[in-house]
C-alpha cells in the first residue's frame, strides 16, 4: 500500500468516488479497492440513517463529524479506523485518497510496514489487536474501527453490511443514552460525558463513568470490571440499573 514519493500527493475523488487505475493488480489497485469499500460502507451508513428523524440523524457520529479521516492499516488483518483527529500531511511513501457523499466527507490514509515499520511487528496470531494499532498510530479517539480478517473479500455486499450495522449500532447507542438521561436526571452531566466517551471509542472511560452513575449496581460493576469493557454490555447494564425502581430519581426543579 505504499507508493513512490513523487506520487504521494492526495488524489481527488470524482463524483462517484476515486477512479481506479487500469492495468495489472498491484498496490495502487488495492488502494482504490479499499477506497471503494470505505465509500460503500459510508453509503450504506447514510442510507440506514436516512430513515431516522432529522435531529436523531444529525446526531449520529459520522454525520455530526462532517469530515473524517479513515486510516487503512495493513497488518495480518486489515484495520479501517475512522477518526476526527488531525493527521499530518502525507510524506514520502504515504498516500491518501479524498472522497465524499452528501453529508459526509473523508480522506483515506494508507499505512503499511513501508510507511510505518512498527505495524509489521504487530502479532495478531491470536486475533486482531485494534488497541495496539491505534497506539502505533497515536490515535486516541475513533468513531469506528472495522477489522477485516485475512482472506475476506472487499465486496460491496460486505461493505454494505458493515455500514448498515454501524449505523444501527450508533443509533441504538444514542437512543439508550437518551433513556439513561431521562431516568438519571441528577447525573445528566456524567451521562453526557459517558456518551461523549462512547462516541470517541473510550471504553474504560465509559466504565468509570457508569460506575459513578450507578455505583451500587452489580450488573454495572461486572460490566465495568471486565479486562476490556464491552461498551454495548456496559451501556445496557447501566440502562437496566437506572430503570430499576431502587434507582428512581426526581429531576431537580
N, C-alpha and C positions, 0 to 999 in steps of 0.2 A: 504494500500500500504506500510505497514511497515513490519519489519522482526526482528527476534531475533538478538541481537548484534553479536553473534557468526557467523552469516551468512551474515554480512554486507559487505564483500569484493566484489569487482566488479566481475560479471560473464562475461566471454568472449564469443563473438559471434562465431558461426560456420559459414562456408562459405555461408550458406543460412539463416543466422540470428540466434538469440538465440533459443535454443531448449526448447520448452515449457515442463513443468513437467507433468507427468501423475497424475491421482488421481482426487479427487473432486475439484469443484471450490473453490477458496479462494484467498487471497491477492497475492500469488505467481503467480497463473494463470492469474490474472488480470494484473499484471505487464508485463507478457510475451505477453498478448493480446495487451497492449499498445505499447510494443516494436515492435510487428508485424505491428501495424497501422503506426507507425513512419517510419518503413522500407518501407511499401507500398507507403506512401506519398513521401518519398525520391526517390524511384524507378520511380514513375510517374514524378517527377520533372526532373530527369535525362533523362527520355525518351522524355519529351517535349523539353528539352534543346538540345537534340541530333540533331534536325533539324535546329538549328541556325548555322550561320557561326562560325568557330572555335574561333575567337577572341571575338565575342559577347558572345558565350557560356562561355568562360573563365571568363568574367566579371560578370556573374550572381553571386549574393551574396553568395549563398551556395557553388558554385564551387570555387569562389575566396577565401573563408574562408578555405576550405580544411578539417578542423576538427572543429566540433561544439559540444556544449552541448545542449541537449534538456531536459528541465525541465518539468516534468509532474506533475501538481498541481491539487489535488482534492479538490475543493470547492463544491458548489452545481452544478457547471459546471466543465468540465474537461478542463484545460488550458494546451496547449503544446507550450512552449516558447523556441525558439532556440536563442542561443547567442554564441558569441566568447569569452565572459568574463570568466575568470578563477574562478572556484568554489573550495572550499577546499575539501580535501579527505573526503569520507563518514565516519561518526562516528555514534556509537550507532545503532539506528534502520534504519539509512539511507541505501539505496540500489541504485546501478547503474548497467546498462547493456550496454556493449560496442558492437558496430556493425559497419559495413562498406559496401560500394558498390564501384565499380571502380570510383575514382574521389571524393569520399565523405566519410568521417569517422565521427562517432558521438558516444556520450555516452548519454544514457537516465538516468536522475536522477529523483527519485520519491519522491514527497513531499506531505504529508497529515498532518492532525492535530496531529498525533503522532510525526512526525518529526519536524513540525513547528506549535505549537498550534495556533498561530495567524491566520492561514488560515481557521481554523474552525469558526472564528468570522466574516469572510467576508460576508456581507449581499448582496446577489445577487437576492433578491426577485424582484427587478425592472429590472433585466438584468445583464449580466456579467460585471465584473469590472476589466478589464485587467490591467489598470494603478495601481490599488490597489494591485493586485497580484504581479506585478513587483516591487512595492515599498517594499512589505514584503520580497521579495527575495533579495532586494538590487541590482537588475539588472537594469542598466541604459540604455543599448543598446540591441537591439534584431534584428534578421534577419527575424523572423516571430513569430507571436503569434496567434495560432489557438485556437478557443474555440468550444468545443463540448457540445451541450446542454444536459440537463438531459434526459435520456431515449433514446438518439440516440445510434445506433449500431456502433461499431467499425469494420465495414465491409471493405473488400478490395476495394469494389466499392467506398465507401465514402473516403477512404484514397487516392485512385487514383484520384478522383475528386479534393480533396484538394491539392494534389501535383501538378497536372496539372494546376489548377487555379493559384497557387502560382508562378509557373514558367512563365506562361503567363503574370502575373502582373509584375514580376521582369523584364522580357524582354521589356514590354511596357514602363515601367518607364525608363529603360536605353535608349531606342530609343528617348523618349521625352526629356531627358536631353541632348542627343547629338544634337537634333534640337534646344533646347534652347541655347546651347553653340554657335551653328552656327549663330543664329540670335542676340546674345548679346555678341559679342567678347570682348567688353570693360569690361564686367562683368564676364569674364571666371573664375576668382578666386572665386567669390561669387557663381557661378553656381556649381563649384566643391565642395564647402562647402555644398551647399544645397543637392547635390547628395549624399555626404557622410552622411548628416543628415538623408536622406531618407533611405539609406541602414541600418543605425543604429536604425531606428524607432523613430526618434525625431521630431514629427510633429510641435511643437511650434518653434523649431529652424528653420525648413523649412519655417514657416510662416514669421519669421523675415527676413530671407534671401530673400524670394520672394519679400517682400516689399522694400528691398534695391535694388533689381534688377529692379523692375518696380514700383517705388514709387507713380506714378500718375495714375495708372490704377485702375478703380473702381472694376473690376472683381477680381483682385488680392486682393484688400483691403477687399472686402466682404468675400472671402475665408479665408484670414488670420485673420480676426477679429472674426471668429467663436469661440465659447467657447472651442470646441475641433476640431481644424482644420483637415479637411479630406485631407490627403496627395495627393490623386488622383485628387480631385477637385482643390486643390491648384496648383498642377503641370500643369494641363490642362489650368487653368486660366492664369498662367504665360506664357505658350507656346503661347496662343492666344494673350497675350499682346505683347510679343516680335516679333510676326509675323505681328502685325499691322503696317501699313505704318508710323504712327506717331512715332514709336519706332525704326525706321530703324537706324542701326549703321554701321559705317565703321570700319573695323579692322585696328588697328594701324600697320604701316609698320615695 
